[in-house]
């Protein structure tokens, strides 16, 4: 089965919102073994939408639409598809009652145009909307399948996952289970990861291995197919073991894990506390730590020491260190980490100092960064980074490297 995703909404073409729905649907379809060859975006215009349908029908078996199912006059997806298919619209009683119940529950007046949201393509299967009002629908006609989904991601995603994918798999009469697992890596580039895993990637069959880079990290999506979920899981386990034997030092988590979550969890499990001295990151590292529930069990506090005067006065960095080596140095990073650990009586002190950019500073090139790590009863360490990005990209990557070094130290 080949699919085309058609996103409906002038706001997408105007750049007011991003088309994250297409990304999500493509990801889910890939796991189901459905090929997506085209993404189409069309405004709230019935003529152009009808043209898009005619084009998609010639090159896809499955047409998936997002958006245009709401109550306003410019929500014309259902009406246009009905006209294109030569079918009518009918009122779905269950959907209508659900919409009425929503307005009663929220103590709001239901205007007549809201009933429009309960209209469905005649003869279609209804996809229940458990997080909104407009239902989705699925219909097969003349050898083609059509699926209509709401535009808001908070409604579309659970509907597609719970009802849309099963409907597609039923059409395919597929008994195989598609089971995926994402492995997350940091500290290694996509090209190097692929080189290290070249033999595994070249000989992949089932499971398949798909590398993807993004935001300074690299992921591997492992996908196995089998009628038995347990056997599919075993296949994934086997290939994961081979991968980690080769690049396990860069691995930190699965699926939607993040470095900060992995780092905070590791420190919490070991009963360790942390304090931070942040120069170029300006509190970013602590902010990320504080975003994790239960952060107070790990994070004691920290100091944003952007100016050298603060490094000296608050964190007792020696003036001779700053004069001889500058603030962007291993010596300064280590003093910051050691002194902030003592100041907050924590088990670990971590520091970040460097040149975020875009200009050079202290005679050091933009992107030159030192991360200091001081652990109670262990020698302090300094880690040099040479980053090549914009100012804020360098700051964000520096914070990620902090979590990376903490994970390497304590896992």
N, C-alpha and C positions, 0 to 999 in steps of 0.2 A: 504494500500500500504506500502510495506517495501522497503527501499532504501539502497543502498551501494554507498559510495563515493570513487572514485578511483582517487587519485592524481598522475599525471604522471610528472616525472622529477628527474633526477639523483641528482640535486642540493638539493632536499629534503632529499634524503637518505644520502648525505654527510654532512648534517647539515648546509649547507651554508645559507639556508632560512628556516623559520618555516612555517608549513602548516596551516596558518590562514584561508585559503579558506574552509577547511573541517569544522572548527569551525563555520564559518559564515553560510555555507549551512545547517549544522545540526540545527542551531538555527532557521533559516527560515523554514525549513521543519517541525520542531516541532510545530511551530505556525500554519502550514497548516495541522497538524494532520497526517503527514507522519512519520512512524517509521524509524529511522536509526539504524541498528544493527551492521554495520561494516564500518570502515575506512581502506582503503588499499592504500599503497604508493608503486609505482613501478617505476623503472628507465626508461631511454629512450632506451628501448630494446624491439623490437617487439615480440620476443618469450615469454618473461616473461609477457608482457602486455597481450598477447593473453591468456596465462594461467590464469592471474588474471580475465579476462573477463569470461572465462569458469567457474571458481569457483563462481564468483559473480552472474552469470546467474542462477545458481542452488539454490541460497538462497535469491535473491532479485527480486522484481518486477520492480524496477526503478534503473538503473545504471547511476550515474552522474560522468562525467569525467572532471577534470580540468587540463589544461596545454597541451602542445604538439601540438598547433594549429598554430605555427609560421612558418616562411619562411625557416628555416634552415633544414639541412639534418637529424638532430636528432629529429625534430618535426614530429613524426610518429603516433600520436594518431588517426587521421582520417583514414589513410591508414590501420592501424591495425584493427580498428573497422570494416571498410568496408570489409576487408578480413574475419573477424570473422563472420560477418552477411551474407556474400555471396552477397554483393551489390557493386555497383560501386561509383565513385565520379563524380560530375558534377560541372561545373563552374557557380557560381552565379553572374549574370551580375550586379546586384545592388551593391553587395559587391565589385566587381572588380572596378566599377566606383568610389565607395567611397574611395578605396585604392589609385587609381590614383589621385583623388582630394586632398587627404592628402599630397601626394608628391609634387603636384603643389603648394599647399598652403604654404608648408614649404620650397619651393625652393630647393628640394633635388632630386637627380637622383634615379629613381625607377629601381632597378635591376630586371631581369626576375623572380628570385625565389620568389619575393614578390607576384606574381600572385597566387602562391600556397595557400596563405592565403584565397583566395576567393573560394577554392574548398569546396564543401559540400557533405555529404552523399546523394546519389540519393534518391529522394522521401522524404527527411526530410523537416521539417519546419525550416526556418531560424530565428535565434534570433539575431536581429540587434545589432551591436557593435557601440554604440554612443560615446565611449571614447577610441577607438583604431581601429585596422584594421581587425583582424580575426573575422568573425561572429561566433556565436554559432549555434547549431542546435539541433533539437528534432525529434526523429523518434520512431515509435512503430512497432515492428516486432515479430510475433509468441508469442503474449501475454506479451512481455516485452517492457519496455520503456527505451530509451537511450537518455541522454542529454549530449552534449559536450559544455564545457565552456572554455574561455581563462584562462590562468594562472595568469596574473597580477591582483591583487585584485581590482585595480582602474577600470579595465574593467569588471571583473567577477561580482562584487557585483551589480552595477547598471543593468547589463544585466539580472542577475538572478532574481533580485527584480522586474524589469519591465516586463520581457518577460518569464522568466523561471517558476516562481511560477504560473502565470496565465495559462500557458500551462499544468502544473501538475494538477491544480485545475479543468481544463476543462476535463482532462482525468478521474479524479475522479468523474466528474459530481456532484460536491458538491455545494450546494446552500448556505451552512452555511458560514458566515464570521468568520474568526479566528482573534480575536482582542486581543492584548497583551499590558500590561503596566508593567513597572518595577518600583518598589519602592526601594529607596536607604536609607540605615541606617548606622550610625556610632556610635561607643561607646558601642555597644552590640555585643557579639559573636554569631556565627551561632547557637551553641547549646542552648544558653539562649533564642535567638529569637524563635527557634523552640519550646522550652518548653513553652514560654509565649503564643504561638499561637497554641499549640498542639490540642486543641479542634477544631479550625477552619480547621487545616490541615487534621485532621482525618476524618472530615465530608465533605471535599471538593468534589464537583461534577462538577459544572459549575457556576462560574469560578473555575479553578484549581489554586493552590498556590504552587510554587516551590522555595525553598530557595537556595541561592548560596553564598558562601563566597569567597572573593578574595581581596588581597592587603589591609588587615586591615579593610575592609568594608563588609557589608552583603547586599545582594539584595533579593527581592522577585519578581518573575515574576508571574503576574496574567494573566491568559489566559481564555477568554470567547468565546463561540461559539454560534452564532445565525444567522438566515437569515437577521435580521435587525441590522445594525451597531449601531443604536441608542439604541436598547435594549441591545446589547452586552456591550455598554458603561455604561448603567445603572447598569447592573450586576456587572461590575468592580467597579463602584462607591460605590455600597452597601457593597461589601466585603472589599474595601479599608477603608471605614469608620469604620468597625468593627476592622480592623487591627490597625488603628491609635488610636482607643480608648484604645488599649492594650499597644502599644509600640510607640506611636506617639512622645514621647520625644526624640527618637533616629532618627527620620525620617528627611531627609534634602532635598530630591529631587526625580526626576523621570528620567527614561530612561538613557540618556547619560549625565545627570547633574554631576558636580563634586563639592566637598566641597568648593574648592576655588571659583568657579563660584557662588555658592549659597551664600557664605560669602560676596564676593565683591558686589553682587547684593543687599543683605540686607543692607549693610552699605551705598551704593550709594543711595538707595531708601530713607534712613533716613537722607541723607546729612551729614554723619559722616566721619571724616578723621582719618587716622591710621598711626602710626609710630611703628617701630620694633627695638628691641634690641636682637640680635641673637648671642648666644654663640655656643652651640653644633650644631645647624642647619646651621650655617655658611652662612647665606644669602639665604637659600633654601626657606624660607617662603616669603621673599620679591620677589624672582625670580618668584615664582608661582603667586603672586599678580600681578606682572608686565606683566605676560603673558595674562592677561584679557584685551580686548579692553576697552579703557576709564579708565584705572587704575589710571590715574593722578587725577581723581575726588575724589579718596579715599586715595591712598597711597601717603603720604608726603615724606617719606624717612626712613632711619634706619641706624643702626650701627652694623657691625659685631665685636663683642667684645670677641674674643676667649680667649685672655689672661687676667688674673686678672688685670694686669697693665692698660689695655685699659678700663676695667670696672671702675677702679678708676679714671683714668685721663680724659677720654672722657665722661663717664656717671655718674661720681660723686658718685659711690658706696662707702660707708664709709669703711675705712680700718678695723674698728672695726667689721663691719658686716662680712667681709671676714675671719678675724681671729677667731671670735667667732663661726660663723655658716658655713663658707666656701662658695664658689661660688655656690655649689649645695645645695641650701636651699631655703625655702619659702621667708625668709627675703631678700636674694639677688635678687630673681626673682621679688619681689614686688618693690624693689628700682630701678631695671633696667626698669621695666614697667613705673613706675611713672616718672622717670627722662628722659626717652626717649620721653615721651609724652610732658613734659615741653620743652625739647630741640627743638622739632620740632613744638611746638604749635599745636598739634593735639588733637582731641577729645578723642582718644583712644591710649594707649600705650600697646604693648604686648611684652613679653620677653620669651626667651627659654634658660634654662641653665641646664646642667646635664652631665651624663656620658654616652656617646654613646657606648663605648666598643671598643674592646673586653675586656680590662682590667678594674679592679676597679680603682677608683681615689678619692682623698679627703676622703678616708675611706668609700666611698659609692660604692655600687654594680653597675656593668654595667647595664644600663637600667633604672637607677634612674634619673628622670627628673622632673624639676619644670617648670610650665608655669605660668607667671605672667600676670595679666590683670588689667590695670588702666584706669578707665573711668572718664572723667571730672565730678566733683561734686558727685562722688560715692566712697565708700570705695574700695581700691584695694584688689585684691584676688590672692591667689596662689593655683595652682592645682598640686597635686602630681601624677606622672605616674610611674608605675613599669613595664617596657617593657621587653620582653624576645625575642629579635631577634638579628640579626647581626648588625654591626655598622651602615651601611647606611639604613637598614630597620628601625632601631630605630629613625634615624634622620627624615626619611620620615613620619613615624607614628606620631612623635612629631609635625611636621608641620600640619598634618591633625587634630590633637587634637586642635591646635590653632584655626583653622577654626571652629571646632566643638564647642569650648567654646564661640567664638564670635557669632555663630548662636544661641546658647542657651541664650545668653545675650540680643540679639537684635531681636529675632523673637518670 
